[in-house]
Amino acid sequence: MSAFEILQNYLQARATITDQEFALIRTLFLPRTLRAGESLQQAGDVARHAAFVARGCLRSYVIDTKGKEHIVMFAPENWWLADNISLATKTPSQYFVDAIEDSDVLLIDPASHEKLVDKVAGYAAAFRKGLQKHAASKDQRIVKSLSSSAEERYLDFLATYPSIATRVPQWMV
């Protein structure tokens, strides 16, 4: 299955999108293949795209002043990854993004994304649903990081994301 077919299935599972609408969607995404370890974005660069992961797994992370990596998010198949602040404000990103596995992604720039939100109701609905789910997950992670021990957070991660836990090196978890 192609990256575009995976995106189409993802969107159609969340909203109604016609073949004509998907033809427009297809013209606004840029396919890209990343090898394991290859970078999609460097901290200090202005983010230019959001990424839909069709195959593989990406990670977003920061590096502190002592040189330690702190993983903010993993993004396996059917997940989106973007630095929304950098995309919206055109300011340098604080995040590094790279592929943990060989990955196929579809990239979309902010202007193209806005065009789809304005012109394709199904795309806007799918985006809104995904954003609500992401915000809820992020809120839960914040609460757990403030109120749980490292062991409790690790066990919760294993229970919540078992497929990610088996695919990424343990030191990343």
N, CA and C atoms as an extended XYZ file, in Angstrom:
519
Properties=species:S:1:pos:R:3:atomname:S:1:resname:S:1:resid:I:1 pbc="F F F"
N         0.852       -1.172        0.000 N   MET     1
C         0.000        0.000        0.000 CA  MET     1
C         0.902        1.242        0.000 C   MET     1
N         0.567        2.209       -0.823 N   SER     2
C         1.375        3.425       -0.924 CA  SER     2
C         1.116        4.343        0.276 C   SER     2
N         2.014        5.290        0.490 N   ALA     3
C         1.844        6.265        1.567 CA  ALA     3
C         0.537        7.039        1.394 C   ALA     3
N         0.199        7.361        0.144 N   PHE     4
C        -1.045        8.107       -0.097 CA  PHE     4
C        -2.280        7.256        0.205 C   PHE     4
N        -2.224        5.966       -0.084 N   GLU     5
C        -3.352        5.088        0.259 CA  GLU     5
C        -3.509        4.982        1.771 C   GLU     5
N        -2.387        4.953        2.489 N   ILE     6
C        -2.433        4.903        3.957 CA  ILE     6
C        -3.062        6.186        4.499 C   ILE     6
N        -2.656        7.338        3.950 N   LEU     7
C        -3.256        8.605        4.363 CA  LEU     7
C        -4.749        8.630        4.054 C   LEU     7
N        -5.126        8.161        2.880 N   GLN     8
C        -6.535        8.148        2.501 CA  GLN     8
C        -7.341        7.286        3.473 C   GLN     8
N        -6.839        6.106        3.815 N   ASN     9
C        -7.534        5.235        4.776 CA  ASN     9
C        -7.647        5.905        6.141 C   ASN     9
N        -6.562        6.574        6.561 N   TYR    10
C        -6.560        7.284        7.831 CA  TYR    10
C        -7.655        8.352        7.849 C   TYR    10
N        -7.700        9.169        6.814 N   LEU    11
C        -8.680       10.254        6.758 CA  LEU    11
C       -10.105        9.721        6.652 C   LEU    11
N       -10.308        8.702        5.817 N   GLN    12
C       -11.659        8.165        5.620 CA  GLN    12
C       -12.187        7.433        6.847 C   GLN    12
N       -11.291        6.986        7.728 N   ALA    13
C       -11.736        6.370        8.974 CA  ALA    13
C       -12.270        7.422        9.950 C   ALA    13
N       -11.979        8.688        9.678 N   ARG    14
C       -12.355        9.771       10.574 CA  ARG    14
C       -13.382       10.731        9.988 C   ARG    14
N       -13.549       10.692        8.674 N   ALA    15
C       -14.456       11.636        8.011 CA  ALA    15
C       -14.754       11.145        6.599 C   ALA    15
N       -15.733       11.769        5.969 N   THR    16
C       -16.063       11.445        4.584 CA  THR    16
C       -15.247       12.337        3.659 C   THR    16
N       -14.523       11.702        2.758 N   ILE    17
C       -13.708       12.434        1.783 CA  ILE    17
C       -13.939       11.782        0.425 C   ILE    17
N       -14.318       12.591       -0.545 N   THR    18
C       -14.584       12.068       -1.885 CA  THR    18
C       -13.263       11.814       -2.616 C   THR    18
N       -13.355       11.056       -3.702 N   ASP    19
C       -12.165       10.812       -4.527 CA  ASP    19
C       -11.629       12.126       -5.100 C   ASP    19
N       -12.520       13.014       -5.484 N   GLN    20
C       -12.101       14.320       -6.021 CA  GLN    20
C       -11.363       15.134       -4.952 C   GLN    20
N       -11.886       15.114       -3.726 N   GLU    21
C       -11.213       15.829       -2.638 CA  GLU    21
C        -9.850       15.213       -2.341 C   GLU    21
N        -9.801       13.877       -2.381 N   PHE    22
C        -8.507       13.247       -2.106 CA  PHE    22
C        -7.502       13.545       -3.222 C   PHE    22
N        -7.973       13.713       -4.438 N   ALA    23
C        -7.066       14.098       -5.533 CA  ALA    23
C        -6.404       15.438       -5.216 C   ALA    23
N        -7.165       16.382       -4.656 N   LEU    24
C        -6.582       17.657       -4.233 CA  LEU    24
C        -5.597       17.445       -3.088 C   LEU    24
N        -5.999       16.676       -2.102 N   ILE    25
C        -5.126       16.393       -0.955 CA  ILE    25
C        -3.788       15.843       -1.439 C   ILE    25
N        -3.854       14.915       -2.357 N   ARG    26
C        -2.644       14.266       -2.877 CA  ARG    26
C        -1.668       15.269       -3.493 C   ARG    26
N        -2.183       16.316       -4.118 N   THR    27
C        -1.303       17.298       -4.770 CA  THR    27
C        -0.577       18.183       -3.764 C   THR    27
N        -1.064       18.236       -2.526 N   LEU    28
C        -0.506       19.172       -1.551 CA  LEU    28
C         0.464       18.529       -0.556 C   LEU    28
N         0.602       17.222       -0.618 N   PHE    29
C         1.555       16.521        0.243 CA  PHE    29
C         2.785       16.122       -0.552 C   PHE    29
N         3.927       16.172        0.096 N   LEU    30
C         5.202       15.800       -0.505 CA  LEU    30
C         5.688       14.500        0.123 C   LEU    30
N         5.810       13.421       -0.667 N   PRO    31
C         6.297       12.165       -0.084 CA  PRO    31
C         7.803       12.233        0.159 C   PRO    31
N         8.230       11.607        1.243 N   ARG    32
C         9.663       11.557        1.543 CA  ARG    32
C         9.966       10.261        2.266 C   ARG    32
N        11.087        9.657        1.912 N   THR    33
C        11.556        8.451        2.583 CA  THR    33
C        12.758        8.830        3.434 C   THR    33
N        12.749        8.375        4.679 N   LEU    34
C        13.859        8.605        5.598 CA  LEU    34
C        14.450        7.267        5.988 C   LEU    34
N        15.743        7.174        6.016 N   ARG    35
C        16.415        5.978        6.515 CA  ARG    35
C        16.524        6.077        8.033 C   ARG    35
N        16.639        4.952        8.717 N   ALA    36
C        16.799        4.954       10.168 CA  ALA    36
C        17.979        5.857       10.532 C   ALA    36
N        17.735        6.767       11.464 N   GLY    37
C        18.763        7.696       11.902 CA  GLY    37
C        18.813        8.996       11.119 C   GLY    37
N        18.106        9.050        9.989 N   GLU    38
C        18.117       10.267        9.171 CA  GLU    38
C        17.248       11.340        9.804 C   GLU    38
N        17.723       12.569        9.712 N   SER    39
C        17.047       13.701       10.328 CA  SER    39
C        16.016       14.314        9.378 C   SER    39
N        14.880       14.693        9.943 N   LEU    40
C        13.870       15.437        9.210 CA  LEU    40
C        13.947       16.918        9.570 C   LEU    40
N        14.341       17.202       10.804 N   GLN    41
C        14.407       18.586       11.281 CA  GLN    41
C        15.480       18.700       12.356 C   GLN    41
N        16.171       19.821       12.366 N   GLN    42
C        17.178       20.118       13.383 CA  GLN    42
C        16.684       21.257       14.276 C   GLN    42
N        17.002       21.191       15.561 N   ALA    43
C        16.710       22.314       16.442 CA  ALA    43
C        17.453       23.531       15.901 C   ALA    43
N        16.800       24.676       15.975 N   GLY    44
C        17.393       25.906       15.461 CA  GLY    44
C        16.914       26.249       14.067 C   GLY    44
N        16.388       25.273       13.341 N   ASP    45
C        15.814       25.514       12.019 CA  ASP    45
C        14.333       25.876       12.178 C   ASP    45
N        13.822       26.672       11.285 N   VAL    46
C        12.392       26.958       11.272 CA  VAL    46
C        11.692       25.769       10.621 C   VAL    46
N        10.704       25.222       11.318 N   ALA    47
C         9.944       24.088       10.768 CA  ALA    47
C         9.211       24.537        9.514 C   ALA    47
N         9.234       23.681        8.495 N   ARG    48
C         8.570       24.017        7.233 CA  ARG    48
C         7.399       23.106        6.912 C   ARG    48
N         7.308       21.950        7.594 N   HIS    49
C         6.272       20.959        7.275 CA  HIS    49
C         5.787       20.249        8.535 C   HIS    49
N         4.572       19.770        8.463 N   ALA    50
C         4.064       18.756        9.379 CA  ALA    50
C         4.234       17.434        8.648 C   ALA    50
N         4.400       16.352        9.396 N   ALA    51
C         4.634       15.040        8.786 CA  ALA    51
C         3.556       14.053        9.213 C   ALA    51
N         3.009       13.354        8.224 N   PHE    52
C         2.138       12.203        8.478 CA  PHE    52
C         2.999       10.974        8.248 C   PHE    52
N         3.076       10.099        9.246 N   VAL    53
C         3.916        8.906        9.135 CA  VAL    53
C         3.076        7.776        8.533 C   VAL    53
N         3.424        7.381        7.328 N   ALA    54
C         2.721        6.285        6.659 CA  ALA    54
C         3.335        4.936        7.042 C   ALA    54
N         4.655        4.891        7.127 N   ARG    55
C         5.385        3.680        7.517 CA  ARG    55
C         6.584        4.083        8.345 C   ARG    55
N         6.927        3.258        9.338 N   GLY    56
C         8.110        3.522       10.135 CA  GLY    56
C         7.773        4.207       11.442 C   GLY    56
N         8.768        4.876       12.004 N   CYS    57
C         8.595        5.535       13.289 CA  CYS    57
C         9.592        6.688       13.405 C   CYS    57
N         9.082        7.844       13.799 N   LEU    58
C         9.908        9.026       14.029 CA  LEU    58
C         9.941        9.327       15.522 C   LEU    58
N        10.889       10.171       15.907 N   ARG    59
C        10.901       10.685       17.270 CA  ARG    59
C        11.203       12.171       17.230 C   ARG    59
N        10.636       12.876       18.187 N   SER    60
C        10.878       14.297       18.381 CA  SER    60
C        11.549       14.422       19.739 C   SER    60
N        12.621       15.217       19.804 N   TYR    61
C        13.345       15.317       21.062 CA  TYR    61
C        14.077       16.645       21.163 C   TYR    61
N        14.464       16.965       22.392 N   VAL    62
C        15.292       18.133       22.670 CA  VAL    62
C        16.578       17.629       23.306 C   VAL    62
N        17.597       18.463       23.244 N   ILE    63
C        18.866       18.160       23.905 CA  ILE    63
C        19.123       19.280       24.909 C   ILE    63
N        19.310       18.908       26.178 N   ASP    64
C        19.498       19.926       27.213 CA  ASP    64
C        20.933       20.454       27.215 C   ASP    64
N        21.200       21.389       28.096 N   THR    65
C        22.514       22.042       28.124 CA  THR    65
C        23.642       21.090       28.509 C   THR    65
N        23.303       19.960       29.098 N   LYS    66
C        24.312       18.954       29.453 CA  LYS    66
C        24.506       17.928       28.344 C   LYS    66
N        23.762       18.094       27.237 N   GLY    67
C        23.892       17.175       26.113 CA  GLY    67
C        23.001       15.949       26.198 C   GLY    67
N        22.093       15.910       27.151 N   LYS    68
C        21.195       14.766       27.313 CA  LYS    68
C        19.958       14.937       26.439 C   LYS    68
N        19.586       13.857       25.741 N   GLU    69
C        18.376       13.860       24.919 CA  GLU    69
C        17.153       13.595       25.787 C   GLU    69
N        16.081       14.329       25.468 N   HIS    70
C        14.791       14.123       26.131 CA  HIS    70
C        13.754       13.933       25.034 C   HIS    70
N        13.251       12.721       24.918 N   ILE    71
C        12.280       12.431       23.868 CA  ILE    71
C        10.923       12.986       24.271 C   ILE    71
N        10.357       13.772       23.368 N   VAL    72
C         9.063       14.407       23.606 CA  VAL    72
C         7.947       13.524       23.069 C   VAL    72
N         8.213       12.871       21.928 N   MET    73
C         7.141       12.112       21.280 CA  MET    73
C         7.713       11.101       20.302 C   MET    73
N         7.090        9.951       20.261 N   PHE    74
C         7.310        8.979       19.190 CA  PHE    74
C         6.134        9.107       18.231 C   PHE    74
N         6.380        8.871       16.954 N   ALA    75
C         5.303        8.936       15.962 CA  ALA    75
C         5.415        7.727       15.030 C   ALA    75
N         4.680        6.653       15.340 N   PRO    76
C         4.647        5.498       14.437 CA  PRO    76
C         3.612        5.717       13.331 C   PRO    76
N         3.305        4.670       12.592 N   GLU    77
C         2.345        4.754       11.483 CA  GLU    77
C         1.034        5.398       11.923 C   GLU    77
N         0.495        6.199       11.020 N   ASN    78
C        -0.795        6.867       11.207 CA  ASN    78
C        -0.770        7.942       12.296 C   ASN    78
N         0.412        8.431       12.620 N   TRP    79
C         0.532        9.542       13.558 CA  TRP    79
C         1.074       10.745       12.809 C   TRP    79
N         0.778       11.908       13.341 N   TRP    80
C         1.286       13.173       12.819 CA  TRP    80
C         2.377       13.679       13.745 C   TRP    80
N         3.335       14.387       13.179 N   LEU    81
C         4.389       14.998       13.987 CA  LEU    81
C         4.675       16.373       13.413 C   LEU    81
N         4.621       17.392       14.266 N   ALA    82
C         4.863       18.762       13.803 CA  ALA    82
C         5.273       19.627       14.986 C   ALA    82
N         6.075       20.640       14.713 N   ASP    83
C         6.342       21.682       15.695 CA  ASP    83
C         5.399       22.821       15.349 C   ASP    83
N         4.236       22.803       15.953 N   ASN    84
C         3.194       23.775       15.614 CA  ASN    84
C         3.592       25.207       15.936 C   ASN    84
N         4.387       25.408       16.965 N   ILE    85
C         4.816       26.769       17.310 CA  ILE    85
C         5.724       27.318       16.214 C   ILE    85
N         6.708       26.539       15.825 N   SER    86
C         7.629       26.993       14.781 CA  SER    86
C         6.903       27.182       13.450 C   SER    86
N         6.005       26.265       13.125 N   LEU    87
C         5.240       26.393       11.879 CA  LEU    87
C         4.396       27.670       11.870 C   LEU    87
N         3.753       27.969       12.991 N   ALA    88
C         2.841       29.112       13.048 CA  ALA    88
C         3.570       30.451       13.141 C   ALA    88
N         4.674       30.467       13.868 N   THR    89
C         5.358       31.744       14.120 CA  THR    89
C         6.587       31.956       13.243 C   THR    89
N         6.961       30.901       12.519 N   LYS    90
C         8.164       30.950       11.669 CA  LYS    90
C         9.412       31.301       12.485 C   LYS    90
N         9.444       30.788       13.712 N   THR    91
C        10.601       30.961       14.588 CA  THR    91
C        11.357       29.639       14.675 C   THR    91
N        12.639       29.689       15.064 N   PRO    92
C        13.419       28.452       15.142 CA  PRO    92
C        12.792       27.435       16.096 C   PRO    92
N        12.858       26.191       15.687 N   SER    93
C        12.315       25.099       16.480 CA  SER    93
C        13.302       24.705       17.576 C   SER    93
N        12.777       24.202       18.667 N   GLN    94
C        13.626       23.648       19.713 CA  GLN    94
C        13.780       22.133       19.558 C   GLN    94
N        13.097       21.565       18.572 N   TYR    95
C        13.053       20.105       18.436 CA  TYR    95
C        13.933       19.572       17.312 C   TYR    95
N        14.507       18.420       17.595 N   PHE    96
C        15.121       17.581       16.569 CA  PHE    96
C        14.078       16.533       16.217 C   PHE    96
N        14.003       16.145       14.955 N   VAL    97
C        13.105       15.066       14.527 CA  VAL    97
C        13.915       14.152       13.628 C   VAL    97
N        13.930       12.857       13.973 N   ASP    98
C        14.598       11.903       13.095 CA  ASP    98
C        13.868       10.579       13.074 C   ASP    98
N        14.262        9.739       12.131 N   ALA    99
C        13.631        8.432       11.953 CA  ALA    99
C        14.312        7.407       12.841 C   ALA    99
N        13.536        6.658       13.573 N   ILE   100
C        14.060        5.546       14.362 CA  ILE   100
C        14.188        4.314       13.469 C   ILE   100
N        13.266        4.187       12.540 N   GLU   101
C        13.250        3.094       11.556 CA  GLU   101
C        13.196        3.723       10.173 C   GLU   101
N        13.492        2.935        9.144 N   ASP   102
C        13.229        3.413        7.789 CA  ASP   102
C        11.758        3.820        7.743 C   ASP   102
N        11.489        5.001        7.209 N   SER   103
C        10.144        5.557        7.304 CA  SER   103
C         9.724        6.244        6.011 C   SER   103
N         8.440        6.140        5.695 N   ASP   104
C         7.827        6.883        4.601 CA  ASP   104
C         6.879        7.889        5.229 C   ASP   104
N         7.099        9.166        4.918 N   VAL   105
C         6.269       10.219        5.466 CA  VAL   105
C         5.688       11.058        4.333 C   VAL   105
N         4.603       11.731        4.649 N   LEU   106
C         4.007       12.702        3.738 CA  LEU   106
C         4.076       14.054        4.441 C   LEU   106
N         4.689       15.024        3.788 N   LEU   107
C         4.908       16.339        4.372 CA  LEU   107
C         3.924       17.344        3.800 C   LEU   107
N         3.456       18.236        4.655 N   ILE   108
C         2.564       19.303        4.201 CA  ILE   108
C         2.995       20.612        4.856 C   ILE   108
N         3.050       21.671        4.057 N   ASP   109
C         3.430       22.977        4.576 CA  ASP   109
C         2.192       23.680        5.122 C   ASP   109
N         2.376       24.703        5.950 N   PRO   110
C         1.221       25.366        6.577 CA  PRO   110
C         0.211       25.941        5.591 C   PRO   110
N         0.656       26.552        4.508 N   ALA   111
C        -0.282       27.135        3.539 CA  ALA   111
C        -1.145       26.051        2.890 C   ALA   111
N        -0.543       24.924        2.554 N   SER   112
C        -1.304       23.814        1.952 CA  SER   112
C        -2.278       23.219        2.955 C   SER   112
N        -1.840       23.105        4.201 N   HIS   113
C        -2.719       22.585        5.258 CA  HIS   113
C        -3.943       23.496        5.415 C   HIS   113
N        -3.720       24.805        5.471 N   GLU   114
C        -4.832       25.754        5.606 CA  GLU   114
C        -5.777       25.669        4.415 C   GLU   114
N        -5.211       25.486        3.234 N   LYS   115
C        -6.039       25.345        2.035 CA  LYS   115
C        -6.963       24.135        2.173 C   LYS   115
N        -6.418       23.020        2.669 N   LEU   116
C        -7.241       21.815        2.836 CA  LEU   116
C        -8.295       22.006        3.919 C   LEU   116
N        -7.936       22.647        5.021 N   VAL   117
C        -8.909       22.898        6.083 CA  VAL   117
C       -10.059       23.750        5.554 C   VAL   117
N        -9.737       24.731        4.714 N   ASP   118
C       -10.765       25.616        4.154 CA  ASP   118
C       -11.614       24.962        3.076 C   ASP   118
N       -11.018       24.086        2.263 N   LYS   119
C       -11.704       23.558        1.075 CA  LYS   119
C       -12.267       22.144        1.226 C   LYS   119
N       -11.760       21.367        2.173 N   VAL   120
C       -12.182       19.964        2.294 CA  VAL   120
C       -12.709       19.740        3.722 C   VAL   120
N       -14.030       19.742        3.839 N   ALA   121
C       -14.659       19.618        5.167 CA  ALA   121
C       -14.231       18.343        5.880 C   ALA   121
N       -14.098       17.253        5.151 N   GLY   122
C       -13.691       15.988        5.758 CA  GLY   122
C       -12.275       16.038        6.311 C   GLY   122
N       -11.394       16.716        5.607 N   TYR   123
C       -10.017       16.883        6.094 CA  TYR   123
C       -10.032       17.716        7.383 C   TYR   123
N       -10.806       18.797        7.388 N   ALA   124
C       -10.908       19.659        8.577 CA  ALA   124
C       -11.465       18.869        9.759 C   ALA   124
N       -12.472       18.037        9.521 N   ALA   125
C       -13.065       17.238       10.596 CA  ALA   125
C       -12.069       16.220       11.134 C   ALA   125
N       -11.341       15.549       10.247 N   ALA   126
C       -10.343       14.567       10.672 CA  ALA   126
C        -9.233       15.254       11.460 C   ALA   126
N        -8.807       16.421       10.998 N   PHE   127
C        -7.768       17.185       11.686 CA  PHE   127
C        -8.246       17.578       13.088 C   PHE   127
N        -9.463       18.071       13.190 N   ARG   128
C       -10.014       18.495       14.468 CA  ARG   128
C       -10.088       17.320       15.442 C   ARG   128
N       -10.560       16.174       14.972 N   LYS   129
C       -10.643       14.988       15.836 CA  LYS   129
C        -9.260       14.563       16.305 C   LYS   129
N        -8.305       14.571       15.395 N   GLY   130
C        -6.941       14.198       15.756 CA  GLY   130
C        -6.332       15.166       16.752 C   GLY   130
N        -6.594       16.442       16.569 N   LEU   131
C        -6.074       17.472       17.472 CA  LEU   131
C        -6.652       17.318       18.876 C   LEU   131
N        -7.948       17.013       18.955 N   GLN   132
C        -8.582       16.813       20.261 CA  GLN   132
C        -7.986       15.601       20.971 C   GLN   132
N        -7.776       14.533       20.242 N   LYS   133
C        -7.193       13.321       20.830 CA  LYS   133
C        -5.765       13.589       21.291 C   LYS   133
N        -4.995       14.301       20.467 N   HIS   134
C        -3.617       14.623       20.813 CA  HIS   134
C        -3.560       15.499       22.071 C   HIS   134
N        -4.412       16.504       22.150 N   ALA   135
C        -4.423       17.396       23.307 CA  ALA   135
C        -4.766       16.625       24.583 C   ALA   135
N        -5.726       15.716       24.502 N   ALA   136
C        -6.104       14.917       25.671 CA  ALA   136
C        -4.941       14.028       26.119 C   ALA   136
N        -4.262       13.404       25.165 N   SER   137
C        -3.113       12.556       25.496 CA  SER   137
C        -1.992       13.369       26.122 C   SER   137
N        -1.754       14.543       25.569 N   LYS   138
C        -0.695       15.405       26.102 CA  LYS   138
C        -1.028       15.828       27.529 C   LYS   138
N        -2.280       16.186       27.780 N   ASP   139
C        -2.691       16.561       29.136 CA  ASP   139
C        -2.461       15.411       30.111 C   ASP   139
N        -2.815       14.191       29.694 N   GLN   140
C        -2.604       13.019       30.559 CA  GLN   140
C        -1.122       12.811       30.833 C   GLN   140
N        -0.283       12.964       29.804 N   ARG   141
C         1.159       12.799       29.995 CA  ARG   141
C         1.721       13.820       30.967 C   ARG   141
N         1.269       15.045       30.874 N   ILE   142
C         1.753       16.087       31.786 CA  ILE   142
C         1.395       15.736       33.221 C   ILE   142
N         0.155       15.361       33.456 N   VAL   143
C        -0.274       15.005       34.812 CA  VAL   143
C         0.538       13.823       35.322 C   VAL   143
N         0.711       12.801       34.484 N   LYS   144
C         1.475       11.626       34.916 CA  LYS   144
C         2.931       11.970       35.181 C   LYS   144
N         3.501       12.845       34.371 N   SER   145
C         4.909       13.194       34.590 CA  SER   145
C         5.084       13.972       35.890 C   SER   145
N         4.049       14.711       36.315 N   LEU   146
C         4.123       15.478       37.557 CA  LEU   146
C         3.807       14.641       38.793 C   LEU   146
N         3.010       13.587       38.616 N   SER   147
C         2.505       12.878       39.789 CA  SER   147
C         2.933       11.423       39.902 C   SER   147
N         3.671       10.897       38.921 N   SER   148
C         4.048        9.488       38.945 CA  SER   148
C         5.551        9.333       39.046 C   SER   148
N         5.972        8.209       39.579 N   SER   149
C         7.404        7.900       39.633 CA  SER   149
C         7.877        7.484       38.241 C   SER   149
N         9.178        7.442       38.056 N   ALA   150
C         9.744        7.024       36.770 CA  ALA   150
C         9.286        5.609       36.433 C   ALA   150
N         9.244        4.737       37.421 N   GLU   151
C         8.806        3.356       37.174 CA  GLU   151
C         7.338        3.321       36.754 C   GLU   151
N         6.507        4.096       37.429 N   GLU   152
C         5.086        4.145       37.071 CA  GLU   152
C         4.904        4.689       35.656 C   GLU   152
N         5.661        5.725       35.278 N   ARG   153
C         5.561        6.286       33.920 CA  ARG   153
C         6.005        5.259       32.887 C   ARG   153
N         7.065        4.525       33.187 N   TYR   154
C         7.563        3.494       32.269 CA  TYR   154
C         6.517        2.393       32.080 C   TYR   154
N         5.958        1.902       33.168 N   LEU   155
C         4.944        0.848       33.075 CA  LEU   155
C         3.692        1.332       32.346 C   LEU   155
N         3.326        2.589       32.569 N   ASP   156
C         2.185        3.164       31.866 CA  ASP   156
C         2.477        3.256       30.365 C   ASP   156
N         3.693        3.661       30.005 N   PHE   157
C         4.065        3.735       28.590 CA  PHE   157
C         3.960        2.351       27.947 C   PHE   157
N         4.482        1.326       28.628 N   LEU   158
C         4.404       -0.039       28.087 CA  LEU   158
C         2.961       -0.486       27.887 C   LEU   158
N         2.094       -0.130       28.824 N   ALA   159
C         0.689       -0.525       28.730 CA  ALA   159
C        -0.053        0.272       27.664 C   ALA   159
N         0.267        1.543       27.536 N   THR   160
C        -0.449        2.413       26.613 CA  THR   160
C         0.030        2.250       25.175 C   THR   160
N         1.343        2.063       25.001 N   TYR   161
C         1.935        1.996       23.657 CA  TYR   161
C         2.780        0.730       23.489 C   TYR   161
N         2.174       -0.448       23.618 N   PRO   162
C         2.983       -1.672       23.551 CA  PRO   162
C         3.701       -1.850       22.219 C   PRO   162
N         3.103       -1.424       21.120 N   SER   163
C         3.757       -1.619       19.822 CA  SER   163
C         4.964       -0.699       19.664 C   SER   163
N         4.925        0.484       20.260 N   ILE   164
C         6.081        1.380       20.191 CA  ILE   164
C         7.199        0.829       21.072 C   ILE   164
N         6.851        0.356       22.248 N   ALA   165
C         7.855       -0.140       23.195 CA  ALA   165
C         8.683       -1.283       22.614 C   ALA   165
N         8.090       -2.073       21.737 N   THR   166
C         8.834       -3.194       21.141 CA  THR   166
C         9.667       -2.765       19.936 C   THR   166
N         9.477       -1.548       19.454 N   ARG   167
C        10.145       -1.098       18.227 CA  ARG   167
C        11.283       -0.126       18.472 C   ARG   167
N        11.312        0.497       19.624 N   VAL   168
C        12.337        1.494       19.877 CA  VAL   168
C        13.333        0.968       20.905 C   VAL   168
N        14.581        1.425       20.825 N   PRO   169
C        15.553        0.997       21.838 CA  PRO   169
C        15.075        1.360       23.240 C   PRO   169
N        15.329        0.507       24.200 N   GLN   170
C        14.819        0.726       25.553 CA  GLN   170
C        15.329        2.040       26.154 C   GLN   170
N        16.542        2.444       25.804 N   TRP   171
C        17.059        3.689       26.381 CA  TRP   171
C        16.236        4.910       25.960 C   TRP   171
N        15.486        4.777       24.865 N   MET   172
C        14.632        5.876       24.418 CA  MET   172
C        13.331        5.950       25.208 C   MET   172
N        12.922        4.832       25.775 N   VAL   173
C        11.676        4.783       26.507 CA  VAL   173
C        11.894        5.333       27.899 C   VAL   173
